[in-house]
Amino acid sequence: MTTIRFTQVTALGALVAWLDPEQAVVDEEEVYPPGLSPSEEKKRATSQMDQSKIDAAAVVLAEVTDYPREHGPGALVEFVGEGCPAEGHVFPGDLIVRIDGQRVGSTRVASRRIDAVPAGDSIRFRVEADGESHDVRVTRGRCPGVEEPVVGIFLVEPFPFEITIESGDVGGPSAGLMWAVGLYDLLTPGDLTNGRTIAGTGSIDLEGKVGPIGGILDKVVAAREADADIMLVPRDNFDEVRDVDAGELTLISVSSLDEAIEALSPSEPAT
């Protein structure tokens, strides 16, 4: 995983950074979207990070196991829509185990029970998160861009075994690709690194597609300074880094998890 850090600068600090080819000065709006306070943006970034972990795990498990055909009980929250009724009550990574007191066995059961609730009525979810359970109430109502009443969550089947990914204080969706690569390497025979230091960045969706991210130039510099051998770069970002001084760092363009795995796999079978 490759990360960068943002700090507020003075006019003098901005001038120094502008003169440094390995630093970037960006408008505050690029870091903190208009209308969001720093604390609200941190919550948003944390939610994106949690979603990226779920997406990475789901994609890898679908590759190497019988998931989602085989799954655990309940319904796992993958996404919560901004401005939707569930926002602030339910979060990515929450496991819904009961709806209005009735046990939930799958996402299909959960979706059917949610859809049966009339608009304007509240739904009681029993949620498990971080080893604890609690009840939350969400009213079925309007969600931006959606005509019919909803609660504003997207559900996936729970994983057949516990998966924990530690991300520290890092937020945003851009670690999804590397979560997936690392988990795939852990769950399959062999060693994708083959003794190399692998860096990378890129979001990932439930189909395994790699999406573009921000701060790509700074992340390439960070990977180079960390003496990485290879860096996986989203295909949609690759034009931005074609002319960057990467030193001995090899940049590889990928648009999917499968491409990333193929790029890292040994060209010849180990003997």
Residue frames relative to the residue before (quaternion, step in Angstrom):
aa qw qx qy qz dx dy dz
M 1.0000 0.0000 0.0000 0.0000 0.00 0.00 0.00
T 0.1554 -0.7838 0.5975 0.0664 3.58 -0.93 0.93
T 0.0351 -0.8159 0.5767 -0.0198 3.58 -0.72 1.06
I 0.1743 -0.7442 0.6296 0.1395 3.53 -1.34 0.32
R 0.3216 -0.7465 0.5556 0.1748 3.54 -1.24 0.47
F 0.2314 -0.7559 0.5984 0.1305 3.55 -1.07 0.85
T 0.0175 0.7711 -0.6365 0.0014 3.56 -1.09 0.78
Q 0.4815 -0.6343 0.5119 0.3221 3.57 -1.15 0.61
V 0.1584 -0.8100 0.5616 0.0584 3.57 -0.98 0.84
T 0.4815 -0.6109 0.5406 0.3205 3.52 -1.34 0.38
A 0.7016 -0.4290 0.3329 0.4615 3.58 -1.29 0.05
L 0.6543 0.5005 -0.3131 0.4725 3.59 0.99 -0.83
G 0.6500 0.5196 -0.3154 0.4561 3.57 0.97 -0.85
A 0.6338 0.5267 -0.3271 0.4624 3.56 1.05 -0.76
L 0.6405 0.5270 -0.3230 0.4558 3.58 1.00 -0.84
V 0.6469 0.5133 -0.3132 0.4691 3.57 0.95 -0.90
A 0.6703 0.5012 -0.2996 0.4579 3.58 0.94 -0.90
W 0.6295 0.5408 -0.3379 0.4439 3.59 1.01 -0.78
L 0.6926 0.4749 -0.2678 0.4723 3.57 1.10 -0.71
D 0.6448 0.4930 -0.3062 0.4975 3.57 1.31 -0.25
P 0.3612 -0.7689 0.4798 0.2193 3.64 -0.44 1.13
E 0.6970 0.4586 -0.2796 0.4751 3.59 1.21 -0.29
Q 0.6563 0.4065 -0.3341 0.5407 3.57 1.27 0.39
A 0.1906 -0.7766 0.5910 0.1067 3.56 -1.20 0.50
V 0.2053 -0.7448 0.6230 0.1222 3.54 -1.11 0.78
V 0.0081 -0.8101 0.5845 -0.0444 3.57 -0.69 1.10
D 0.5926 -0.5585 0.4386 0.3802 3.55 -1.24 0.45
E 0.6002 -0.5861 0.4055 0.3632 3.55 -1.09 0.71
E 0.6190 0.5746 -0.3440 0.4103 3.58 1.10 -0.73
E 0.6101 0.5558 -0.3560 0.4383 3.59 1.19 -0.45
V 0.6983 0.4248 -0.2526 0.5178 3.56 1.23 -0.51
Y 0.7802 0.1594 -0.0667 0.6012 3.56 0.95 -0.94
P 0.3521 -0.7588 0.5041 0.2146 3.61 -0.24 1.21
P 0.6075 -0.5765 0.3945 0.3780 3.61 -1.03 0.75
G 0.7825 0.3159 -0.2495 0.4750 3.55 -0.97 0.90
L 0.6906 0.4245 -0.2758 0.5165 3.58 1.27 -0.17
S 0.3711 -0.7010 0.5651 0.2269 3.54 -0.95 0.91
P 0.6770 -0.4749 0.3467 0.4427 3.62 -1.19 0.27
S 0.6667 0.4933 -0.3190 0.4587 3.61 0.96 -0.79
E 0.6441 0.5073 -0.3222 0.4733 3.59 1.05 -0.74
E 0.6439 0.5091 -0.3228 0.4711 3.57 1.02 -0.76
K 0.6199 0.5357 -0.3481 0.4557 3.60 1.05 -0.70
K 0.6395 0.5075 -0.3254 0.4771 3.59 0.99 -0.80
R 0.6432 0.5237 -0.3150 0.4614 3.57 0.99 -0.85
A 0.6703 0.4950 -0.2968 0.4665 3.58 0.94 -0.89
T 0.6301 0.5267 -0.3301 0.4654 3.58 1.05 -0.76
S 0.6398 0.5193 -0.3171 0.4695 3.57 1.02 -0.83
Q 0.6454 0.5118 -0.3189 0.4689 3.58 1.01 -0.80
M 0.6363 0.5214 -0.3255 0.4662 3.57 1.01 -0.79
D 0.6539 0.5110 -0.3151 0.4603 3.59 0.92 -0.90
Q 0.6465 0.5092 -0.3206 0.4691 3.57 1.00 -0.80
S 0.6432 0.5300 -0.3324 0.4415 3.60 0.98 -0.81
K 0.6248 0.5309 -0.3398 0.4608 3.60 1.06 -0.68
I 0.6545 0.5090 -0.3092 0.4658 3.57 0.96 -0.89
D 0.6690 0.5028 -0.3031 0.4558 3.57 0.88 -0.95
A 0.6495 0.5201 -0.3173 0.4550 3.59 0.95 -0.88
A 0.6785 0.4882 -0.2932 0.4641 3.57 0.87 -0.94
A 0.6541 0.5228 -0.3195 0.4436 3.60 0.93 -0.88
V 0.6593 0.5117 -0.3086 0.4564 3.58 0.94 -0.89
V 0.6855 0.4810 -0.2910 0.4626 3.58 0.87 -0.93
L 0.6581 0.5064 -0.3212 0.4554 3.60 0.89 -0.86
A 0.6283 0.5241 -0.3367 0.4661 3.58 1.06 -0.68
E 0.6459 0.5211 -0.3104 0.4636 3.59 1.18 -0.59
V 0.8342 0.2728 -0.0926 0.4702 3.57 0.81 -0.99
T 0.7512 0.2783 -0.1982 0.5648 3.64 1.24 -0.08
D 0.6246 -0.5274 0.4103 0.4042 3.57 -1.30 -0.24
Y 0.3497 0.7196 -0.5132 0.3107 3.60 1.22 0.36
P 0.5977 -0.1692 -0.7824 -0.0449 1.64 -2.01 1.49
R 0.3812 0.7241 -0.5051 0.2744 3.63 1.20 0.09
E 0.7388 0.2370 -0.1601 0.6102 3.57 1.06 -0.76
H 0.1618 0.7976 -0.5560 0.1690 3.55 -0.63 1.11
G 0.5714 -0.5832 0.4514 0.3600 3.53 -1.31 0.16
P 0.6434 -0.5248 0.3804 0.4073 3.61 -1.28 0.09
G 0.6953 0.4662 -0.3489 0.4213 3.54 -1.26 0.46
A 0.3645 -0.6812 0.5768 0.2655 3.53 -1.35 -0.33
L 0.2846 -0.7896 0.5281 0.1292 3.57 -0.70 1.12
V 0.3724 -0.7227 0.5404 0.2167 3.57 -0.83 1.02
E 0.1765 -0.8011 0.5674 0.0717 3.57 -0.64 1.16
F 0.8124 0.0312 0.0554 0.5796 3.59 1.00 -0.84
V 0.1087 -0.7543 0.6438 0.0687 3.54 -1.17 0.72
G 0.3884 -0.7590 0.4764 0.2148 3.58 -0.64 1.11
E 0.4958 -0.6496 0.4911 0.3017 3.55 -1.05 0.83
G 0.8192 0.2119 -0.1827 0.5007 3.54 -0.92 0.94
C 0.5415 0.6170 -0.3970 0.4105 3.59 1.28 0.13
P 0.6925 -0.5041 0.3106 0.4122 3.62 -1.17 0.45
A 0.6916 0.4988 -0.2907 0.4340 3.61 0.99 -0.75
E 0.4977 0.6800 -0.4310 0.3228 3.60 1.19 -0.40
G 0.8004 0.2455 -0.2125 0.5039 3.56 -0.85 1.01
H 0.7024 0.4125 -0.2586 0.5193 3.58 1.29 -0.17
V 0.7733 0.1448 -0.0522 0.6151 3.55 1.09 -0.83
F 0.1371 -0.8193 0.5562 0.0238 3.58 -0.99 0.83
P 0.6198 -0.5241 0.4097 0.4163 3.61 -1.17 0.46
G 0.7380 0.3541 -0.2889 0.4965 3.56 -0.84 1.00
D 0.5347 0.5982 -0.4154 0.4286 3.59 1.24 -0.24
L 0.2415 -0.7533 0.5960 0.1376 3.56 -1.07 0.79
I 0.2262 -0.7693 0.5864 0.1143 3.58 -0.62 1.15
V 0.0912 -0.8350 0.5425 0.0082 3.58 -0.50 1.20
R 0.7846 0.1024 -0.0834 0.6057 3.60 1.23 -0.37
I 0.1132 -0.7530 0.6434 0.0786 3.54 -1.20 0.66
D 0.8258 -0.0985 -0.0051 0.5553 3.55 -0.57 1.23
G 0.7561 -0.4240 0.1889 0.4614 3.54 0.96 0.98
Q 0.6483 0.5117 -0.3210 0.4635 3.59 1.23 -0.25
R 0.5156 -0.6654 0.4501 0.2981 3.55 -0.94 0.94
V 0.2733 -0.7493 0.5862 0.1422 3.56 -1.10 0.82
G 0.1819 -0.8228 0.5325 0.0791 3.58 -0.70 1.07
S 0.8021 0.0199 0.0196 0.5965 3.58 1.21 -0.43
T 0.6522 -0.4973 0.3808 0.4270 3.57 -1.27 0.17
R 0.6072 0.5583 -0.3629 0.4334 3.60 1.03 -0.67
V 0.6462 0.5036 -0.3109 0.4818 3.58 0.98 -0.85
A 0.6604 0.5147 -0.3104 0.4501 3.58 0.90 -0.93
S 0.6731 0.4998 -0.3001 0.4551 3.59 0.86 -0.94
R 0.6441 0.5264 -0.3221 0.4520 3.58 0.97 -0.82
R 0.6814 0.4797 -0.2945 0.4678 3.59 0.94 -0.85
I 0.6336 0.5162 -0.3362 0.4680 3.59 1.02 -0.72
D 0.6775 0.5052 -0.2924 0.4475 3.59 0.90 -0.93
A 0.6457 0.5398 -0.3208 0.4345 3.59 1.15 -0.54
V 0.5886 0.5804 -0.3704 0.4237 3.60 1.23 -0.29
P 0.4561 -0.7009 0.4711 0.2807 3.64 -0.75 0.98
A 0.6071 -0.5499 0.4300 0.3796 3.55 -1.20 0.56
G 0.7769 0.3198 -0.2537 0.4793 3.55 -0.96 0.90
D 0.6245 0.5059 -0.3458 0.4843 3.58 1.25 -0.24
S 0.4236 -0.7011 0.5119 0.2588 3.56 -1.16 0.59
I 0.2513 -0.7374 0.6123 0.1350 3.52 -1.27 0.59
R 0.2485 -0.7665 0.5733 0.1483 3.58 -0.90 0.90
F 0.1228 -0.7910 0.5986 0.0289 3.53 -0.67 1.19
R 0.2103 -0.6987 0.6626 0.1689 3.56 -1.07 0.78
V 0.0807 -0.8320 0.5476 -0.0385 3.53 -0.49 1.30
E 0.1696 -0.7502 0.6292 0.1124 3.55 -1.09 0.79
A 0.1568 0.7712 -0.5998 0.1447 3.54 -0.89 1.02
D 0.8516 0.0381 -0.0594 0.5194 3.56 -0.96 0.93
G 0.7250 -0.4689 0.2437 0.4418 3.57 0.97 0.88
E 0.6966 0.4013 -0.2698 0.5300 3.60 1.25 0.08
S 0.2430 -0.7597 0.5828 0.1559 3.56 -1.25 0.44
H 0.0595 0.7821 -0.6181 0.0526 3.55 -1.14 0.65
D 0.4271 -0.6873 0.5278 0.2582 3.55 -1.29 0.37
V 0.0316 -0.7665 0.6409 0.0277 3.56 -1.12 0.73
R 0.2573 -0.7501 0.5875 0.1610 3.55 -1.17 0.60
V 0.0380 -0.7835 0.6198 -0.0212 3.55 -0.92 0.99
T 0.3120 -0.7565 0.5487 0.1713 3.57 -0.88 0.97
R 0.4052 -0.7044 0.5255 0.2518 3.57 -0.85 0.93
G 0.2298 0.7901 -0.5261 0.2147 3.55 -0.47 1.23
R 0.7849 -0.3503 0.2542 0.4434 3.53 -1.25 -0.55
C 0.1157 -0.7507 0.6492 0.0400 3.50 -1.25 0.74
P 0.5686 -0.6196 0.4003 0.3640 3.66 -0.85 0.85
G 0.8364 0.1924 -0.1569 0.4886 3.56 -0.86 1.01
V 0.6830 0.4230 -0.2789 0.5261 3.58 1.28 0.01
E 0.3860 -0.7611 0.4759 0.2127 3.58 -0.69 1.06
E 0.7402 0.4016 -0.2396 0.4830 3.59 0.82 -0.95
P 0.5909 -0.5776 0.4213 0.3738 3.61 -1.16 0.53
V 0.0363 0.7872 -0.6121 0.0655 3.57 -0.97 0.91
V 0.4423 -0.6251 0.5305 0.3636 3.56 -1.30 -0.17
G 0.4632 -0.7381 0.3980 0.2868 3.58 1.25 -0.32
I 0.5710 0.5522 -0.4183 0.4406 3.58 0.97 0.83
F 0.2206 -0.7245 0.6308 0.1686 3.54 -1.29 0.48
L 0.1969 -0.8165 0.5401 0.0531 3.54 -0.80 1.08
V 0.0880 -0.7480 0.6530 0.0794 3.54 -1.25 0.60
E 0.6184 -0.5371 0.4039 0.4072 3.55 -1.24 0.31
P 0.5164 -0.6280 0.4754 0.3360 3.62 -1.01 0.73
F 0.5494 -0.6265 0.4422 0.3319 3.55 -1.13 0.62
P 0.5583 -0.6429 0.4091 0.3282 3.62 -1.06 0.69
F 0.7743 0.0858 -0.0917 0.6202 3.59 1.26 -0.21
E 0.6332 -0.5714 0.3678 0.3707 3.55 -1.21 0.51
I 0.0545 -0.7688 0.6371 0.0123 3.54 -1.01 0.91
T 0.0360 -0.7989 0.6001 -0.0173 3.56 -0.73 1.09
I 0.0444 -0.7812 0.6227 -0.0076 3.57 -0.83 1.05
E 0.2316 -0.7862 0.5619 0.1120 3.57 -0.62 1.13
S 0.0601 -0.8263 0.5600 -0.0020 3.57 -0.74 1.07
G 0.4337 -0.7114 0.4626 0.3030 3.58 1.25 0.06
D 0.7621 -0.3466 0.2776 0.4711 3.57 -0.97 -0.90
V 0.4439 0.7032 -0.4464 0.3304 3.58 1.26 0.30
G 0.1055 -0.8069 0.5796 0.0444 3.58 -1.00 0.83
G 0.6003 0.5792 -0.4235 0.3534 3.54 -1.35 0.02
P 0.5729 -0.6446 0.4098 0.2973 3.58 -1.29 0.33
S 0.5346 0.7205 -0.3681 0.2442 3.58 1.22 -0.38
A 0.6163 0.5521 -0.3616 0.4297 3.62 1.20 -0.11
G 0.3920 0.7733 -0.4483 0.2178 3.59 1.25 -0.17
L 0.6579 0.5181 -0.3195 0.4435 3.57 0.87 -0.93
M 0.7221 0.4459 -0.2675 0.4562 3.58 0.81 -0.96
W 0.5514 0.5515 -0.4057 0.4768 3.62 1.15 -0.45
A 0.6846 0.4958 -0.2916 0.4477 3.57 0.88 -0.97
V 0.6513 0.5102 -0.3210 0.4610 3.60 0.92 -0.87
G 0.6754 0.5020 -0.2962 0.4518 3.58 0.91 -0.91
L 0.6694 0.4905 -0.3004 0.4702 3.57 0.97 -0.85
Y 0.6237 0.5275 -0.3385 0.4671 3.58 1.01 -0.77
D 0.6536 0.5145 -0.3102 0.4603 3.58 0.94 -0.88
L 0.6596 0.5209 -0.2985 0.4521 3.57 1.06 -0.80
L 0.7666 0.4083 -0.1917 0.4570 3.57 0.95 -0.89
T 0.7183 0.3941 -0.2467 0.5175 3.59 1.23 -0.08
P 0.6019 -0.5661 0.4064 0.3900 3.61 -1.17 0.47
G 0.7309 0.4251 -0.3092 0.4354 3.54 -1.23 0.45
D 0.3591 -0.7098 0.5707 0.2036 3.53 -1.38 -0.07
L 0.3358 -0.7725 0.5045 0.1896 3.58 -0.40 1.22
T 0.6374 0.5503 -0.3492 0.4110 3.59 1.04 -0.66
N 0.1065 -0.8308 0.5355 0.1075 3.59 1.08 -0.73
G 0.7330 -0.4366 0.2233 0.4714 3.55 1.00 0.89
R 0.5909 0.5773 -0.3631 0.4308 3.58 1.29 -0.01
T 0.4060 -0.6541 0.5682 0.2908 3.56 -1.28 0.37
I 0.1186 -0.8203 0.5594 0.0090 3.55 -0.50 1.26
A 0.0843 -0.7599 0.6432 0.0418 3.56 -0.89 0.98
G 0.1158 0.8115 -0.5688 0.0666 3.56 -1.20 0.25
T 0.0562 -0.7762 0.6271 0.0321 3.51 -1.30 0.30
G 0.4149 0.6923 -0.5241 0.2718 3.56 -1.22 0.44
S 0.4205 -0.6715 0.5420 0.2801 3.55 -1.05 0.72
I 0.1557 -0.7722 0.6046 0.1179 3.57 -1.27 0.25
D 0.2370 -0.7685 0.5732 0.1570 3.58 -1.05 0.70
L 0.7323 -0.4542 0.2878 0.4178 3.55 -1.30 0.06
E 0.6498 0.4780 -0.3232 0.4948 3.60 1.26 -0.15
G 0.5609 -0.6285 0.3781 0.3840 3.58 1.28 0.03
K 0.4643 0.6727 -0.4531 0.3559 3.59 1.24 0.24
V 0.3348 -0.7424 0.5527 0.1770 3.56 -1.01 0.89
G 0.1788 -0.8130 0.5503 0.0649 3.56 -0.82 1.05
P 0.6188 -0.5717 0.3939 0.3675 3.59 -1.25 0.42
I 0.1843 -0.7729 0.6009 0.0873 3.54 -1.26 0.49
G 0.5156 -0.6282 0.4808 0.3292 3.56 -1.31 0.15
G 0.7922 0.3520 -0.2313 0.4416 3.54 -1.30 0.31
I 0.2480 0.8235 -0.4914 0.1373 3.58 1.16 0.45
L 0.6369 0.5337 -0.3469 0.4349 3.62 0.93 -0.78
D 0.6629 0.4997 -0.3039 0.4674 3.57 0.94 -0.88
K 0.6581 0.5131 -0.3168 0.4508 3.58 1.02 -0.74
V 0.6084 0.5268 -0.3565 0.4746 3.58 1.08 -0.61
V 0.6358 0.5185 -0.3236 0.4714 3.58 0.98 -0.85
A 0.6525 0.5177 -0.3148 0.4550 3.59 0.94 -0.89
A 0.6608 0.4982 -0.3075 0.4697 3.59 0.96 -0.84
R 0.6402 0.5199 -0.3235 0.4639 3.58 1.00 -0.80
E 0.6864 0.4832 -0.2854 0.4625 3.58 0.91 -0.93
A 0.6618 0.4807 -0.3020 0.4896 3.59 1.20 -0.46
D 0.4493 -0.7222 0.4191 0.3176 3.59 1.34 0.16
A 0.2313 0.7647 -0.5592 0.2215 3.57 0.99 0.82
D 0.4369 -0.6974 0.5073 0.2555 3.57 -1.15 0.62
I 0.7966 0.0960 0.0032 0.5969 3.55 1.02 -0.90
M 0.0530 -0.7729 0.6294 0.0603 3.55 -1.15 0.64
L 0.3003 -0.7332 0.5883 0.1617 3.55 -0.88 1.04
V 0.0717 -0.8104 0.5810 -0.0240 3.57 -0.75 1.13
P 0.5063 -0.6381 0.4705 0.3393 3.63 -0.88 0.82
R 0.5575 -0.6298 0.4221 0.3382 3.58 -0.92 0.88
D 0.6684 0.5120 -0.3076 0.4432 3.59 0.99 -0.77
N 0.6823 0.4415 -0.2880 0.5066 3.61 1.26 -0.18
F 0.5037 0.7305 -0.4010 0.2278 3.56 1.19 -0.48
D 0.6014 0.5647 -0.3717 0.4258 3.61 1.03 -0.65
E 0.6281 0.5595 -0.3348 0.4247 3.60 1.12 -0.63
V 0.7741 0.3595 -0.1788 0.4895 3.60 1.11 -0.57
R 0.3695 0.7605 -0.4784 0.2372 3.60 1.23 0.05
D 0.7881 0.3247 -0.1553 0.4993 3.59 0.96 -0.87
V 0.4383 0.7020 -0.4654 0.3137 3.60 1.22 0.15
D 0.4736 -0.6454 0.5144 0.3075 3.57 -1.16 0.63
A 0.0527 -0.8361 0.5457 -0.0176 3.56 -0.12 1.30
G 0.4029 -0.7170 0.4829 0.3007 3.59 1.24 -0.07
E 0.7833 -0.2676 0.2258 0.5138 3.57 -0.83 -1.00
L 0.4543 0.6778 -0.4481 0.3652 3.58 1.30 0.17
T 0.2564 -0.7615 0.5795 0.1361 3.58 -0.84 1.02
L 0.2063 -0.7822 0.5800 0.0955 3.57 -0.72 1.12
I 0.0844 -0.8000 0.5940 0.0074 3.57 -0.83 1.03
S 0.3155 -0.7568 0.5507 0.1566 3.56 -0.78 1.10
V 0.0421 0.7972 -0.5997 0.0556 3.59 -0.85 0.99
S 0.1992 -0.7833 0.5770 0.1177 3.56 -1.14 0.63
S 0.7840 0.1719 -0.1124 0.5858 3.58 1.28 -0.01
L 0.6387 -0.5035 0.4064 0.4164 3.55 -1.28 0.27
D 0.6269 0.5471 -0.3449 0.4343 3.59 0.95 -0.81
E 0.6525 0.5034 -0.3170 0.4693 3.59 0.97 -0.80
A 0.6378 0.5273 -0.3287 0.4552 3.58 1.00 -0.80
I 0.6617 0.4997 -0.3039 0.4691 3.58 0.93 -0.90
E 0.6526 0.5111 -0.3145 0.4625 3.58 0.96 -0.85
A 0.6604 0.5208 -0.3094 0.4437 3.58 0.98 -0.85
L 0.7280 0.4301 -0.2385 0.4777 3.58 1.05 -0.72
S 0.5684 0.6227 -0.3848 0.3756 3.58 1.16 -0.49
P 0.5622 -0.5934 0.4484 0.3617 3.62 -1.07 0.71
S 0.5042 -0.6703 0.4559 0.2978 3.57 -0.99 0.84
E 0.7684 0.2112 -0.1333 0.5893 3.56 1.19 -0.49
P 0.5608 -0.6043 0.4344 0.3628 3.62 -1.02 0.69
A 0.5069 -0.6398 0.4834 0.3163 3.55 -1.09 0.75
T 0.1878 -0.7823 0.5844 0.1062 3.60 -1.07 0.73
